[in-house]
Amino acid sequence: MATDKTKRYDRQLRLWGEEGQEKLETSKLLLIGANATGTELLKNLVLPGIGSFTLLDNKKVSAADTGNNFFVTTDSIGQSRAAVTSNLLQELNELVSANFVDEDPEKLIAETPEFFTKFTVVIVCELNENSLRKLAEQLYNAQIPLVIVQTCGFVASLRLVLREHTVLDSKPETPLEDLRLNAPFVELSDFVNSFDFDGIPANQHSHIPYLVILVKAITEWRKKHNGTLPQTRPEKTEFQNFVRAMARTPDEENFKEAAASCFKAYVIPRLPYNTAELFEHEKCKNLTPNSSRFWIIVRALKDFYYSDGQNILPLIGTIPDMHSDTEKFVKLQQIFHHKATQDFERVFNNVKSTTTSLNLPEISPEVVKSFCKNSNYLQLLSNKRLEDEYTSTTQLFELDNSDDNLHEKAFYLGLRAVTRFQVEYKRYPGENDPNADLPLFQNVLRSLLQQMQYPVDIVPEQIVQELCRSGGAELHNIASFMGGVGAQEVIKILTNQYIPLNNAFIYNGLTSTGSNFNIQ
Amino acid sequence: MQDKLYHVGKIIGTSSPFASDFLPDSTQQPKTRNFLASCKILIIGAGGLGCELLKNLALSGFQNINVIDMDTIDVSNLNRQFLFRPQDVGKPKAVVAAEFINKRISGAKVVPHYCKIQDFDRTFYKQFSVIVCGLDSIPARRWINSMLIEMIDFDNENNPDPDTIIPMVDGGTEGFKGQTRVILPTLSACIECSLEMFPPQKTYPICTIASTPRIPEHCIQWASIIAWEKEKPFVHGDNVCKIDTDNPEHMLWLFEKAKKRAEENNIPGVTYRLTQGVVKNIIPAIASTNAVIAASCSNEVFKIATNTAPTLNNWMMYNGAQGIYTYTYEYAKKDDCIACGTSKRNFEISSLQTLEQFIQLLADDPNLQLKKPSLTYDGKPLFMSAPPGLYEQTKDNLNKSLGDLITSGSEIVLTDPSLENVAITLKINFI
């Protein structure tokens, strides 16, 4: 990457790396609705350098826009909102390609559906419900992720529709340690056995890495306990004392570390639930010439797991820092690195035989290596069609008065009633007269709740009144908050790193609380 | 002509079932709108959070905004500090940010201050209705926190005068994580009450760095701590240069030294990026997280100023890495907080410990983290970190045992540059 770009993007490359950045830079995004929410969302994608964006909006810049939208100016009032905002967004990053379409989104969705299927991700911040549903169908069929943001006064919602999203690296807060203490591979056993614990001089003894100490300790324990691992609390205490007793003096740092980490010696590697799900997936079991790279490699991992791996995923290959001298630690690192490479080579051979037999292009070793390193962190997210939510005659999610997130979930249902109201009355509830609109809004909400078999009083009255008095106001702070959250989700979708929302989120700016939940 | 403040107007012009004591504006009596236009807000920091805060407040109806930042613009800021452009590199952040906002948003009157927060005193800070911080430094937070506490007047019964309490909203981010908090000094948990939530920076044991390096970070700290001291690679006249992390020559020297040491020890992984990360303590940062946290801070400032909805009480944590996780809770105020507490903090220690050992404990304690304290006992100086004259007079006390200097149950009064505005009283009990 050119040094200018490396410097400019340094702070974000430390999160998603060059690989993630490349995926951002080749993306083509569509935003429908150049309002405050939409432009704030796009800002947070233009700054980190997405490939291109297209803004679809047919409104004119209004005075109200100048009060809540950063990407318009007072002298642009009356001009095309799409043109003005697109220009001021482009100005944030000369490396991004900006486009706009000054047309009615409803018309385009009805008449030119093929316009929408050339984008990587589609983001909707302003669109009537009927057109949204039509668009959602087209995108789902084309396997294009859809991100929907809606704000109303102090409250906002985010909804993702991901037909099938693969996470290649979930990047957990505390990465797994893969140390094989109670199932040491040959080179590790040999290395451990090369240590003469009783004979070596004091300053060598105090630099034996705890990893080696624990392998030795657990191996000896098993000999004395019929091959079993410590299971009960007394056994675990006994094991810890056993480890402590191996030290020559109470000052030896490495033995202190070993005692503190002794639980690692009786942890048994388990196949993570997410990875197991992938192994059982129909697309893993049945590979065809149409199979994606993802499924081919997952299958190769699965085959490795059940044969050469002996029911353990490929060795991750890194070890944590631990008290030791340079030579011993580096040697240990090399042993782990070497074994990880061997495991990778077996997986890679599986991949190669598949691509050869299916007559598919080769997959690069780098990609396979990455899968091996992250095999514990793979995930598949799949959502149903948005239409299923809108036609649902059963509850979208469980909700009762004792729910910790009652207000947030109730706001979600309330916001659904807001868009339904807009279809019927062609305005926001409360837009002109909150008092007059309140009973009308209550009716719309009631029918919606009845349709989905919710008790009609499940949405507290305060929530209904709050939404109605807001009159569809788009507060900049709330728009900006959701612009941040929405952009973050788009980045996760594009890079296949970290885990996207699955699949609904509400932000309540009255109480500064949030809640996420899954809509089936 | 449509109202520019249409959206905000809808909210301040109607009543909310969640804010029973809020009186909505009417066209004849736009009191909230007028207050928004006339009150003064201070933003501390014009960086990742600061740029967002400026935009947010200007688009919420606030007009009189002051912003302080002592830094100039760097290329690596451009991925998120959206008020700056490549041609602005090198210019003061506060000045460029203020100019951009004043030009883009009509009615905005942002006044920049290119200086340190410590350059101002209470006469400056007392003009603001709310202070919102987008800082990247714990010491700076502690300083402004202690300033606001010190500005509060108390009556004879130790009740704070509400007119002298200035609310402080504080935000922080790191990668996909962040937090927003609202501090009502002396009424709710302050920065010092929650100091243990900010653990000090990661350092490695000096013997590891010197003798048994194992990971690339050890090699980098060897270069910056040991090799630099020994070789004094850059001189300016008679003065040996301290490491200037913004100087590419210094950074390159460190990188090459670290790489050589790593190669000699067969340790992979020393890169220029890692070297920068370790030496500068770089925290990953992206536009989206800054947007989230700054927006929630601005939302609190808006609610505090207008009373249109309840205020955050008092801490919201955010993590957008795996799904979207938020957690809102009330962090408890500490009665014996060294800055805002009403009861004195007790400190238990053996009488055999020396004064020097005691002072080291003050630095190491995660709840205190006082690095350069000056102590007085019974009105007389026990030990003064500064100025040099007083240091010379008192340094001999360092080797004396506490039992020789004070009695159990004594109160020691401390000051420290991190909290230069408050005097801290510790009650020492011998165990």
Interface residues (C-beta under 8 A of the other chain):
Chain A: D4 K7 R8 Y9 D10 R11 Q12 L13 R14 L15 A36 E40 K43 N44 L47 P48 G49 S62 A63 A64 T66 G67 N68 N69 F70 T73 T74 L92 G153 F154 L158 S170 K171 P172 E173 H207 D321 M322 S324 D325 T326 F329 V330 G430 P434 E461 Q462 Q465 E466 R469 S470 G471 G472 A473 E474 L475 H476 N477 I478 S480 F481 G483 G484 V485 A487 Q488 E489 I491 Y498 I499 P500 L501 N502 F505 Y507 G509 L510 T511 S512 T513 G514 S515 N516
Chain B: M1 Q2 D3 K4 L5 Y6 H7 V8 K10 I11 T14 S15 S16 P17 F18 E52 K55 N56 L59 S60 V75 S76 L78 N79 R80 F82 R104 I105 S106 G175 F176 T180 S211 T212 P213 R214 I215 N265 N266 I267 R273 Q276 G277 I282 I283 P284 A285 I286 A287 S288 T289 N290 A291 V292 I293 A294 A295 S296 S298 N299 E300 F302 A309 P310 L312 M316 Y318 G320 A321 Q322 G323 I324 Y325 T326 T328
